[in-house]
Amino acid sequence: MDNNFSDDFLIKTNTTFDLKSYDTKYSGSLSKDEGTQLLVIEKDKLRLLQEKLYAEGSQSLLILIQAMDAAGKDSLVEHVFGGVNPQGCEVTSFKTPSSKEYSHDFLWRHSLALPAKGKIGIYNRSHYESVLVCKVHPEYNLSEKTWKDVKQFDEKFWENRYESIRNFEKHLTNNGTTIIKIFLNVSKEEQKRRFLARIEEDTKNWKFSPEDVAERGFWEDYMNAYEQAINETSTEYAPWFVIPADQKWFCRVAAIQIIIDKLQEMNPQFPKLSDKEKSALEESKVKLESEK
């Protein structure tokens, strides 16, 4: 690729992330046709890397996707991972926690969904909801039953949450899981256009909820929450990538290159047979060929 999206959209740990300085409409030097063709080529690369990861079975990849509503999370998963072997890829979409999930700490349900060694795990929303939607609506935290009043959700409370997330991700990376965190950066104007499309097209009505419009009233609060969360938790071991999402075709191309680059760094390999295993293989071949 002419564009190095892994570098372009990586939030470096030694800089302060300012969300307003990131262009949601950016598409590099690619045209839509070029991007669409490129995605097909890159999907073949991803399929081979995923096959090696699965065969090797010694490390895993966890991909977190966060975004505002209608930013393209679902379609990104569909178009980027549509060609990989389903046996080696698991998608978990996190909704509002159940009463059972609220009876545990906020990381518990995310721990249960972690990918096994050899697999790619995709979180459609993630543990970051606890420092995003729960920061915009702090009263949601009361459902955890540990706190009695929203006044308890002070600066120290949020510092503890960020620290818990950093420690959780550090633990994962120390034990064989590579982490990629992607924020699909869509504009408020593009979200409005997509909401209207969902209302106007019968086949998309099911995707829309009146609550989505109500949440737009908290847009700036959400942007501030994303900005702080990314600044607090973009680390060398679990970096954030902020991808322009106003053009879905570009968003997919950028995401798949970031994922491929990370898998290439992981360098999974097909298992190599020992001399004894190779000998047994040859014996099996002889037996099969001699069958009548």
N, C-alpha and C positions, 0 to 999 in steps of 0.2 A: 504493500500500500504506500501511496505517496504521503499520506497523513499518518503520524504516529499518535494514535488516539490514547494509548496508554500513558504517554507523557503529557499530552495536551490537557487531559481531563483529570489527572492525578492531583489530589490535594496534598501538597507536601507538608511535612510535619514542622518545618522551620518557617512557615509563613502563616499569616492570618487570613483565613478564608472569608471573603466578602461576596456574598451571594449576588448582590446587585451588579457586580462587575462581570458576571457570566451571562453571555448572550444565549437566550433560549432558542434563537432561530439559526444559529451557526450550523453550517454544513460543509465547511472546508472547501476543497477544490473539486469535490465530486458533484456530478449531476445525479438526478434521481435514477435515471437508467443505469448509470455506472454503478451506483450504490446497490441497486437491485441485483445486477449481474454479479457483483462482488460478493454479495451475501451468499449466493448459491455456491461459489467457490470456497468461501470460508467455512460453510457448513460441512463440506467434505473434510476439511482439516480438523474441525472440531470433532467430527464423528470418529476419526482415526485416533485422536488424542484420548478421547473418552474410552475407546476400546482398549487402549494400552493401560489407562488408569485402572479400568475394571479388571483386566487380566493380571496386572501387577499386584493389586490388592493390598498395598502397604500404606497408602496415603489417600486423603479425601479432599474435595474442594467444596467449600460452602460459599454460595453466592447470595447476598442479601440485596433485595430490590425494594427501594423506598421511593415514594412519590406522592404527589397530590392526586386526588381522584381524576380519572380520565387522562392521566399522563401517558398511559400505554404499557402498564406493567404486564397485563395479561397477554397482549399481542406480542410483546417482546419475548416472553417465555415461549409462546407458540412458534414464532418465526425463527428464533435463534436455536431453540433446542428441538425443533420438530423432526430433525433427522437423526438424533442420537438414539442409541439402544435404550428402550424404557427400563430394562433391567438394571442399568447403571446410573439412572437419573431419577431423583425424587423431588417433586414439587409440593411444598406445604404453603397453603394460604391461611394466614392468621387473621381470624375475625375477632370480635369482642370476646374476651375470656369467658368461659363457663364458670358456674359456681365452684366446680371442682378445681379449675385452674386458679381461681381467685383464692382458694384455700391454701395455695402454695406461694412461694416467692415468685416474682415477676419473670424470672429466667427459667423456671421449671419446665414449662410447656415447650420452650424453645430447645432445651436440652434433650427432651424426648424425641425431637424431630431431626436431630443431627444425622448427617450422612455417615454410613458405615465406611470403613476403609475400602477403597476401590470405587467409591461412588461420588457423584456430583449431587449436592443438595441445594435446592433453590428455595429461598424464603420469599414469598410474595407478601410483603410487609414482614416485620420481625420484632425482636425485642426492643427496637428503637421506638416503637409506638409508645413505650412507657416514658420516653422523654420528648415525644412529639405531641400526639393527640392528648396525652395525659398532662402535658405541660400547658397546652392551650385550655384544656378543661380539667384542672387539678382535682375537681370534685370526684372524678372517676377513680382516683386513687383510694378513696374511702371504701370502695368495694373490696379492697384487700383486707379490711377489718383490723389492720395494725394501727391505723391512725383514726382519730375521732373528729378532727377539725381541719379544714383546708388551711388554716393559719399555720399548721405544722409543715406545710410544703414550702419551706423557705429556701434560701440559697444553699444552705448546708444539705438539705434533703436532695436537691438536684446534683450537687457535687458528689454525693454518695452514689447516686444512680449512675452517673458517668463513670465513676471509679469501678463500680460493680461490672459495668459493661466492658471496660478496658481489661479488667482482671479475667472475666469470662472468656474474652477473645484471646487473651494471652495464653490462658490455659489450653484452649483448643489448638492454637498454633504450636505450642510446646509438645503436643501429642499427635502430630501428624495431619492436622487439618489446615489447609490454606484457605484464607478468607479474602473475598472480594466484596466490597460494599459499593453499590451503585445507587446514586440519586438521579432520577429522571427529572430534569429541570424544565418544567413546562410553564409557560406564561399564563397569567390570569385570563388574557384575551383568548388564547388558544383553548383553554379549558372551557370557556363560555361557548365557543364554537362547537366543541365536541359534545357538550351537554345538549345544545340545541339540536344537533344531529341525532342524538339518542331519543329526543322527544319527537322529532319529525319522522323518523324511520321506525315503522312498526316492529321490525325485527330487532331493534336496539332498545325498545322501550323497557325491557326487563333490566337493563343495565342502569337505569336512572332511578334515583330516589329524591323526593323533595328535600330530604335532609342534606343532599349534596349542595344545593343552592344555599341553604342556611349556613353551611360551613364556609362558603365563600366570604361571608362577612368577617371571618377570622383570618383572612388571607395573610395579612401582615404579621399576625401572631405566629402563624405557621412558618412563615419565612424566617422569622427571628429564631424560632425553635430549631429549625433545620440548620441554620447558620451556626448556632451555638453547639448543637449536637455534633456537627461535623468537625468544628474546631476542637472540641473536647475529645473526640474519639478517632480521628484520623491518625493512625500510627503506622510505623514502618511494617509492623507485623500484620496489621489489618487496615489497609488504606481505603479511603473513600475516593470514588470517581464521580464527578458531577458531569453528566452528559446532557447536552441540549436536546430537548424532547419535543419541540414544536413540530418537527418533521420526523414522523415515525420511521421512515425508511433509513434516515441517517442515524437515528438513535440505535437501531438494530445493528447496523454495520459497526458503529463505534463500540457497542457492547461486546459483540462477538470477537472483535480484535483484542479487546482488553482481556477477555476470558482465554482466548487462544494464547496470548502472550504469557499469561500466568501459568497455564498448563505446560507450555514449553519450558518455563523456568522450573517447574516441578519435575520435568523430564521423566515421565513414566516410561517404562520399558516392558516389552513382552518378556515373560519369564524365560530364562535360558535353562535348557535341560542339562543335567549332569551326564557324564559318560555312561553311567549305569542306566540312566533313563533313556538315553539315545539308543543304547543296545537293545533295551526292551522294546523300543519303538520299531526298530528294524525287525526284531523277531515277530512283532505283531503284523508288520507289513508282509513278511514272508508267509505267515499263516493265512492271512486274508487272501493273498494272491494265489495260494495253493488250493483254496476252496473250490469245489466242483459244484 
